[in-house]
Amino acid sequence: MRARAALAAMAAGLLLLAGCTPAPPSPTGSPSPTSAVESGPLVHTDWSQLTPYQPFEAVEERWYEEYTDRLIPREDYGTLVPYAVPRSTYQLSWDDDGTLYTHQSYGFADRTGRVVTDPVFSSIYQFTAYLPSTGQVEYLPCWVISSGEILPGEENARCAVAALDGSWCTGFDYLGPSEGMGLAGGEDGLLLFDLEDRCAVLLSPEGKELLSIPAEREEFSDYWDLAGCGYDLMMGLSVSDGIVVRQRYDENYSFVGAELYDLSAGTWTELPDVTQVSPFSEGLAAARDGESGLWGYLDPRGEWAITPAYTAADSFTGGQAIVWDGDRCLLLDTAGRTVRDLGLCEGAYRTGGYLSVTPLEGAAYWLDENGRQTPQELDGAQVTCSIDGCLCYSTGGELVLLFPDREVRLSTDYEPLGLNGDLLTLYRYDEAGQSWSYAMMDLSGQLLYCSDRCSSLYLLKDPLEPDAPALAVAMEGERYIVLSREGEPLFTSTAIPERYGDLLQASDSFSAGLRDLEGNWVLRLSSFGESLD
């Protein structure tokens, strides 16, 4: 009924628009709208450009007959999938530069497209965290659900956390994420700020509260004052390797101390005189000694496992850490022994499974995990680090991909854009025509897709199954084309598609929901978030 009311309101608005507009020339075979009002502003409408409404057959099955505005925990949903529809309230807004925004509401469905909650949330996503032990950003096994209207320039909606399968769900008691702040976490759980109890809490991947850290202030003038205190507290917290690191600051954001909480022992340990502490990785945390200003590594007891002796130190990844002794760069093992002396360097950092090294003298090079070196310039071309663990460079109409165990050469003048398994996306810029073109190719050299009409091309990965083969999405104008791994269009969407297993979020002019990998609707609602029945 709400959908019919909304459509009726839209129809009334169109009638009013027609009443303010002189009758335009009629396309052949179509009637011309008549003016019901003789005076008023002149609004010229090109009726031929309006998308005609085409009735569609709604596809909807529900877990609950009644309207469901919360996630009801139970054990038999299976892994949940978020779906999105344009908001029925505050649907459109104008930014300062005149850009028109469409805001979406989100709900949950199961893997068959059966509705679990109606679209009432402002966002649903899987939280990601950087894990020092792997050097990668990983998805955490929980949903973060935001509630409340979020318009441009407005943030801080409250959030809840739920299991991926909906077996547990917290209340909307926590400070929502804003510009990457307000949430932190790792394999041990998720750190959030509880607005009701005014404390930071650590939730385990099973939704259990493992730790509570009260805010040091007791009085707050308003919500924003409380939220600011929450951000200050959260900025000093990290959790990894079973250890929570807390760094404390005064009202001027000056460091005043740090302590550790061992999740297995359930004990706090006050740290020695340090001025900065990194998250733990492989049993050690890089820390800066307050007296000497040098860096070393602490163990979970808060004692120096590697004596401070370095001007800078990175976290351990794969049993090694980058440290600096002045301009000299070294690789240490967890016992503090020098594994490799890289000499005097301008810079050294890890990216994509490789170590980039720029010596003060000599040519820059890449270093893989087995200690093999690759020059950063080959055949007169710059070798760059790509995703999915390979180096790449272009030379003489060839694209060369250097994997740890093989070399792949492709005949193309395109540049690499993204890589997932054997699927490669590429781009090319035509300086004469000042235009871009995009392509998709497999590692055998077969061109699967090529277009100079799309404005972007990217690989669509699955947060629920990060290792699953990716699909590609091409953007043409204001529509998104989901491509199969063979480069064939599966379907188009008016909103950015997201993939969850065998289902993808999708929408058109009048409906939204979930499609399968063949393009079939498994959940199709009206653009007002309700089925037309």
N, C-alpha and C positions, 0 to 999 in steps of 0.2 A: 504493500500500500504506500510505503514511503517513496518507492520508485515512481509510482503513478503520480503522486502529488508533485514530485520534483519535475517530472516530465510535463505535467500540466502547467507548472510555473514557467518552465522554459517556453512552452508553446504560447503562453500569454505574453511573455517578453517579446517573442518574435512578432506577434500580432501588433504589439505596441510599436515595434520598430517599423513594421510595414505601414502603420498609420501615420508615421512621421516622414514617410518617404514617398516622393512622386513615383508613379508607376513606371518601372524601367521597361525598355523594349523587351518583348517576350521572345525567348528562344522558340524556334519552330516546334510546334506541337505541344508547347507548355503554356498554361494560362498565366496571365500577368496578375500579380497581387494588386488589389484596388486600395486606394487611400481612403481611410475612414475619418481622417482629420485634415481639414483644409489648411490649417496654419501650424507653425512650429518649425524647428530647425530642419534643414535639408540634409538627409543622410543618404548618400548614394551607395547602394548595395548591388554588387555584381552577383546576382542570384545563381548564375551558372557555376560560380566557384564554390558554392556551399555543398558540403557532402550530404547527399540525400540519405535519410534514415532508412536502413534496411532492417526489417524485423529479423531477429535471430532466435534460434532455439537455445534457451538457457540450459546449461549443463550444471547441475548442482545436486549433490547428495550431502546429507548432514549427519553428524554424530548426535546432535541435539535438536529437537524440534523448535524450541524456543530460541529467541535471539540471545547469543552468547557473547558477552563483552569481557570475559576473562578466561584465562587458560585453566581449565579444570583438570588437576593432576589425575592421571590414571596410568596403568601399566601396559595397556594394550593398543595404544595409538601406533606404535612403531615410530621411526624417525619422522619428525614433523618437517613440513616445508612451508616457508612464508610465501604468501601471495599478496599482490598489491592492486589497489584500484584507486582512481582519482577520488579525492575527498568530496563528500556531499556537502560539507560545510567548510567555509574558507577555502574553497577549491582553487580559486584563482587570485593572484595578487600581482601588483606591479612593483618592480624594483625602481630605485631612483633613476636608473638609466633608461626606463621605459620598457624593460624586459618583462614579458608576461610569464609567470610561473604557475605550474600546475602542481599542487601538493597531493601526495598519495597517502592513503591509509593502508595498514597492513593487518593481515590476519594469518591464522595457521590452518593448514590442511594436512591430511596424511599423505602417504606416497601414492595413493590412488586418486587424490584430488577431493576427498571427502572433507567437508568443512568442519573444523574443530572449533574455531572462534570466528566471529564476524570481523570485518575489517575496521577495528577500532583503535589500533595502535599507530603512533606516529613513526615508528621505525622498529624493525626486527633485524638483527644481524648477529653473526658469530664473531665473538671478540677474538682479536689476534694479539699475540705477544711476541716480542723478540726473545729468543732463547739463546743466551750466550754459549751454551754447550754445543749447539749446532751451528751457530752463526746465521740462523734463518728466522724469518717470521713465520710462526705456526698458528693455526687455528686452535682455539681452546674448545673443549667439548661442552659448550653451553650456549644458549641464546641470551642475548641482552635485548630487552624489550623496553622501549620508551613509550611513555604515555603523555598525552597533552598536545596542544596545538603548537607546532613549531613553524613560525613564519620567518621570512628573511630578517636577519638581525636579532632573532629571539632564539634562545637556547635554554639549557638547564631544565628540560622536562625531567620528571622523575623516571626512574627505570627500575625494572625487576629483572631477575635472572631465572632461567628455567633450564631443565635438562633438555638435551636434543630430542629425546623421545617423549617429553612432556610428563615424565613420571614425578617430577617435583617442580614447584614454582614458588618463588618468594613473593612477597607483596611489593608494591611500588613504594619502597621506603628509601631508595638510594638516590644520591645525586647523579643526574644524568651526565653523560660525557659531553664535553665542550672543548673543541679545538684540541682533541687528544688528551685532555686532562680529566681527572675525576675517576678514572679507572686504571688499574694496573693489574698485572698478573703473570702467571706462568703455569708450568705443569702442575704446581702444587695447589693452584686455585686462583681465585679472583679477589682482588682488593677493591672495596667500595666504601663510600662514606654514607653512613646511616643518618638521615636527616632527623629522624625521630629521637634516636638515642644519642645523637651527636657524638659519633665515634666512627673510627675506621674499623671495618670487619674484613676478615679473610674467610671466604666461602670455599669449601673444598669442591672438587669436580662433582661430588655427590650432593652438594647443596647444604652441607653441614657447616656451622660456624666454628671455625678453628681458633679464632683469635679476635679479641676486641681491644682497640686502642682508643681511649676517650680523648676528645679534644681538650687541650690544656686550658682554653678559655671556657668560662661558664655562662657569661652574659652575652647576648647578641641583640643588636638593635632591630634587625629585620631579617628576612629570608636571605637577602644578598650578602649580608654580613656573615650569616651562618655558612652560606655557600662558599664565600671567600675563605673562611677558616677551614672548611673541608678541603678546598683545593690546596691550601698551604700544607695541611697535614698529609694529603695524598702524595704531593710532590716529593716528600722525603721518604716514601716507602717503596720497597721492592721486595719481591719474593721469587726465589729460585733455589734449586738444589736443596730444598727442605729448610731453608733459612730465610727469615724475614729480616731485612735491614731497615732500621729506622734512623734517619738523620734529622736532627732537630735544629730549628732556626728561631732567632728572636724576631721581634716585630720589624726590625730593619733588614730581615733576611740574611743576617749574619749567622754562620755556622756556630752552634754551641755544644754539640756533642752527638754521639751516635751509640747505638746498641743493637744487639742481635737477639733474635728469638729463634730457638731451635725447636722445630715442630715435633720432632720425635721425642725430645727430652721434655718439652714444655717449659723451658727456662729462658729467662732473659740474662744477657751478659753485657755489662757496660764495657765499651771498647776503650783501649788506651787513648792517649792523646793523638787523635787523628783529625784531619780537616775535610776528608772526603772518602767515601766508601762506594765501590761499585757493587752490583749484584753478584752473588756467588755463582761460580761455574766450575764444575769438576772439583768441588770441595774447597775452593779458594776464592777469595775476593780481593781485587786490587784495592789498595788503600794508601792514602797519603799521610805520612808521619807529620804531626804538627810541629815537632821540634826541628827536624832537619829539612822538611819540605820535600823529601824524596819518597818515592813510591816503592811499596813492597806488597806482600800478599798475606792476608789473615786466614787462619783456619776457623772452623765453626766455634771453637772455644774463645775466639777473640784474641788469640796469640799470633805472633809473627811466625809464619811458616817459612817465608822467604824474606829475609831482612831487607828493610828499605834501603835501596842503593841506586834507584833509577829516577831519571827526570820525568818519565812518563811510563805508564803501563796499561796494557789492554787485558781484557778477560781471556781466560783459557778457552780454546776451541780445538777439539781434536787432539788434546794433550799438549798443545803448545800455545804460548802467548807472546805477543810482540811487546818488547820493552825498549826503552831508549836510555842510553848513557851519553848525555849530551847529544851530539850529532850521529853517534854510532847506534845502529839498530841491531838488536839481538833477538833470537828466538829462544825462549826458555821452555823447559819441561816442568812438570808439576813439582819436581824435586829441587827446582831452582838452578839446574845445570844448563849451560849454554848448548843448545842443539845446533845452532847455526849462527855465525857472525856475518851479518849482511854488510858490514862495513859502514862507512860514512854515507848517509842517505839524506836526500831532501824530503823523502816521504815513503811510507810503507803502510798499506792498509789491506784488509781482506774484503773481497767482493766476489760473489758468485762461485765460491769454492776455491778461489785463487788468491794469491798474495801478490799485490802490485808493488813493485820495488823501483824507486827512482834514485839511483846512486848520485852522489855529488860529482863523481867522475865516471864516465862510461855510459853505456846505453841502458835505458830502462828495460825491465823484463818482468814477465809473469812467472810465478813459482807455484807449482801444483802441490798437492798434499804429499806426493812421493818425492818431492825435492827436485823435480825436473824443471828446467828453465826454458822459457820461450821468449825471444826478443819481442818488445812491444812495437817493433817495426820490421815487417817482412816484405820483400819484393816491392819496396818503396811505398808500402801502405801501412797505416796504423792498425795494429791488432788490438781490438777491444774485447772486453769481457762481456759475453752474452749470458742470457739466462739458461737454465737447464744444464749447467756445468760444461760449457765449451767456450773456446776463444774463437773469434772470427775476424776476417778482414777481406776487403775487396781489392782485386788487382786485375787489370787487363780484361775486363768483361767476365771475370770469375769471382764467385763468392766462395771463400774457403772457410770451413768450419773445422776447428781443431778440438777433437775430443781426447780424453786421456788415453784412449786405446785405438783411435783411428783418425783418419783425415777424410773429410768429405769436400769435394769440389763441385760447384754448381755453375752452369753457364747462364749468367744473368748479370745485368747491370743495375739491379735493384740492391738496396741496402737492407740489412736484417733489422727487423722490428721486434719480433718475439719468436720464441721457440718452445714447443711442448712436445716431447717425444719425437716423432718424425714429421711434425707439422710446423712449418715455418711461415711467418708473415713478414712481408717486405714492403718497402716504400721507395719511391723515386721522385725527385723534384726536377721539373723541366724549367730551367732558368729562362729559356727563350719565351716559353708560354706562361711562365710564372704559375705553374700548376703542379699539383701533386697527383700521383697515381699509386695504387696499392695492389698487392698481389699476394697469393697464397701458393705455396709450393711444398711438396714432400721432399724427403732427403734423397729420393732417387732422381730428382730433377724434373719431375712432372709438374707442369703449371696447372694448378687446380682452379684458380680464380684470378681474374685481373680486371681492374676497373679504374677509370679516371673520373668517374662520377661520384665516388664515395669520398667523404671528407675524413674518414678514419677507418681503420681495420684493426681489430684486436682479438686476442684469444680469450674465450669465455671459459673460465675454470670453475670447478665445482668445490665449494668450501666443505661440503660433507664428505667428498671423496677427492682430495687434492691430487691424487695420482691417476685419476681417471683421464682418458684422452680428452683433450679440450676441443670445443667447437670454436668457430670464428664468427664474429659479428661485424658487418659492414654498415656504416652509417651513410645514408644518402638523403640529403636534405634533413627533414625532421622525422625520418623513419629509420628503423633499425632492421637489417636483414640478417637473420640467423642462417648461417651456412653449415651444411654438413661437412664432414671431413673429406668428402670428395669435391667440395666447392659448390655444391648445388644448393640453391635457396630452399630452406625448409618452410619459413614463414616470415612475415614482417610484423613489427611491433611499433607502436607509437611511443612507447616508453622503453627505457633501457632494460633489456632482458637480464635476468639473473638465472643461473642454473643450479638446481639442487637434484642430483642424481639424474633420473630420467625425465624430470619435469623442468620446465622453464617458465618464468614469469613472462607474461605477454599481455598486450592490450591492442585494441583498435579504436576507431572513432567512437564506438558506442558500447564496448564491452571490455572486460579485463578478467584475468584469471591465470590459469596454468595450461600449458600445452605439453604434449609428449614430444619425443624426439622425431616423430613423424609429422608433427605439425597439428595433430588432432587435439581439440579442446577436451581436457579432462575436468576442468572447472571453469565455467564461463558465467560471469555475473554482469549486470548492467554497469555502466560507467558510474552509477551512483552507489555501487557497492551492494546491490541487491538484484536478484534475478527478476526478470519480467514474466510473471506468471499470474 
